[in-house]
Amino acid sequence: MLHGFPQNIRERVIKNVFEVLKNGGVFFILDYNEFDKDLMPFYLRILFKLIECPYAFDFIEKDWNIFF
């Protein structure tokens, strides 16, 4: 669900999660379909752009490991 929000909201959500985690708690971001949109066939890229929310492209281009 993080892909549906602007980056500043994503960061706030992640910050809030870490504030309520118990000591030793773990937070996972599951990207169930990690891909490179530039490697997608053209017709799928068009379909993806038509049906996906506008923040999804920003989400898939982020390196989320830098936050942890």
N, C-alpha and C positions, 0 to 999 in steps of 0.2 A: 503494500500500500504506500510505501514511501515514494514510489515513482510518481504518484499523483499530486505531489505537493511541490511548491517552489523550494529552492535550496535552503533559504533561511528558516523555513518551517521544518524541513527535514532535520536540520541541525538542532533546532529546539526540541523536537521529538526525541532525538538521540540523547541530548543532554538530560532531558527529563527522565528517560529510562535509566541512565546511569545514576541519577540522584536517588532513585527508589530501589535500585538493586541492593540486595543484601550483600554483606561481605562475602567475597568468593563467588558471587553471582556472575552469570555469563549472559551476554546479549548477542544474539545472532541476527544477521541480516541474510536472509535466504534469497538469492537471486536464482529463481528456478529456471531461468532461460537466458543465461548470459550469452551475449553474441555481439558481433561487430556489425552494425547496420550497414557499413560500407561494403561488406562482403555478401550481403543479402542480394539475391536476384532483384533486378529492377522492379518487377511486378509485385514482389512481396514488400519491398521498401515503400512503394506507393500505397499499398493496402495498409501497412503498418502506420504510415503517416496519416491516413484517412480515419482510422478507427482508434488509434491510441491517443491518450491525452498529450497535450503539448509539452508537459514536463518530463515525459518518459525518455525523450532523446537526451535531455540533460542528465537524467539519472543513469542511463546506460553508459554515458561517456565518463562518469566520475570514477576515480580510483578510491573506493571506500576504505581501503586498508590504511590510508593516511590518517583516518580518524581514530584508529585504535592503536 
